[in-house]
Amino acid sequence: MIDITHKPTTLRSATAQAIVRASDPQTINAVRQGTVPKGNVLESARVAALFGVKKTHELIPDCHPLPIEHAECSFELGEMDITITMRVRTIYRTGVEVEAMHGASVAALTMYDMLKPIDKGIELHAIKLIEKKGGKSDFRSRYREALTATVIVCSDTISKGKKEDKAGKAIMAKLEACGVRIAHQAVIPDETSDIQQQVRDAVERGSDMVIFTGGTGLSPRDVTPEALRPLLEREIPALPKWCAISDRHAPPTPCSPALWPEPSALPWYSRCPVPPRAPPKAWMPCSHPCCTCSVSCGAQPTTVQMSLFSYNSSHKIIVSIAILSAVALHTILNRPGQPTYENGQVKQSGSVVNGHNHGVWTWYHPNGHRKMQGRFVRGERTGLWVTFAPDGDTLTTGFYRNDRLNGDYTVYAPGDQKVHVTHYVEDKPVSSAALEQH
């Protein structure tokens, strides 16, 4: 299957059609009157269509599994034919046109199967896509063509030739792929006067967009946000929020506010160009297709924090892309689910997010067998936890919620036989029972 992880999640819909043609008008009358020997043709076809839509990815090799948010199958009975219309909607990264056509096809085949005992001349016709909406092809036509952009890279090291510009090139490549002409590109040092002069020059040049990258980190020389803000008339907060939620299924990236500790724990908090005043428990990272962080900082992507503004008097759009390079912070606060070793033996494995254990964790005996296994959510035990003997037999099982025992805690004898069960509520035992061994 093709890679669709870079695509934004949008509302997508598709309408497909299939026609079942009879050889005798009495066949259609039997459908109307409900006298077909095999049962209600329309309702059977409707149910089959829904199954067909939901199982498309199991039968068509390159179709992605996707959530079906809405599916509707309707019928129009003519004198000699039945027109099937299948409508499917979802909010996802890829379209549902194949799902709609598959649903219409399955409905048509169901009708064929139910009508063939009374009409040997049944034919299927015109299985086709009627309409599709959503995705890049649908939105592209909404914007006027011949847009121009100015791309400015703010970096002392790049302007001195000590480092290669990757972010600016990646931004320009993305803009050109979207049909935007690059009117001007420049690499400048982190100087407030130079940054502001680039804005004025871009406005005089007639650029529709001015895109800045760099100069948004934590160094005293990073002044891009401060240099641009005096020139701006109004912020547009909805646009960066849209970028943040456009790909909510992507994993948090290193600099995502979802991974930040409390502000008081950060000595550089007051210097942060986009500080979270009251960080919620679950911020959504930005992984919008226009972000170039994975190109600019190497193998470890960093969150791109976007601030879009309307430029004073000329109403030009300025996009300030803040790439916060905190790979070191990511290394400290986050660790992927790789095992750790002690004296050459695997000791434990699990992931750390924002300084907390998260996901499935496993501890091991010296012989390599599991010792304990369970799931964390933000550092708290949740769900089923199991302890094991060195030979692999189960010792205990317990159910946790919010890091407390809530449910049955079971003790096992050798051979995985239950010998004792205690029911807990908020870590307090409320009932207990010994079980007879067999």
Number of C-alpha atoms within 10 A of each C-alpha: 7 7 7 10 14 14 17 21 20 18 16 21 22 23 25 26 26 26 23 22 22 22 14 16 14 14 22 21 16 16 19 14 10 14 13 18 12 14 13 17 22 21 14 15 26 24 16 21 30 24 15 22 26 18 16 22 16 12 10 12 9 11 17 18 12 18 12 16 13 12 20 17 24 16 16 10 15 12 13 15 21 21 20 25 23 30 25 26 24 21 19 20 21 22 24 29 25 20 30 33 28 28 35 34 29 21 31 28 19 19 24 22 13 21 23 15 12 15 16 12 12 19 16 17 14 12 19 18 18 15 12 20 18 21 19 13 10 11 10 12 9 8 8 7 11 10 16 19 25 25 25 22 24 25 22 19 15 16 17 12 10 9 11 13 16 16 21 24 17 18 20 19 14 16 18 14 10 12 14 18 18 17 17 16 18 13 21 19 20 23 17 16 10 13 22 16 11 20 23 13 13 21 19 10 14 14 21 19 21 23 20 28 23 26 29 27 20 17 11 10 15 22 20 25 21 13 18 18 14 11 17 18 13 13 14 11 12 11 13 17 16 12 22 21 18 21 23 17 12 15 12 21 21 26 22 21 24 18 22 21 13 12 15 9 9 12 9 11 15 12 14 15 19 17 12 13 7 8 14 10 11 10 16 22 28 29 30 22 14 15 25 24 24 16 17 21 17 10 9 16 22 28 25 28 24 21 19 19 22 17 22 13 9 12 14 19 19 23 17 23 23 23 24 23 21 18 17 10 14 21 13 12 17 21 17 12 15 10 15 13 11 9 7 8 14 18 18 20 17 21 18 20 22 20 17 17 20 22 19 17 20 18 21 18 18 15 11 14 16 23 23 20 19 21 20 23 17 17 17 16 23 22 17 17 21 18 21 21 15 16 13 16 18 23 21 20 21 23 21 25 18 15 16 17 23 20 21 20 21 22 20 20 14 13 10 14 17 20 16 18 20 17 19 20 15 14 14 12 15 11 11 14 11 12 13 9 10 6
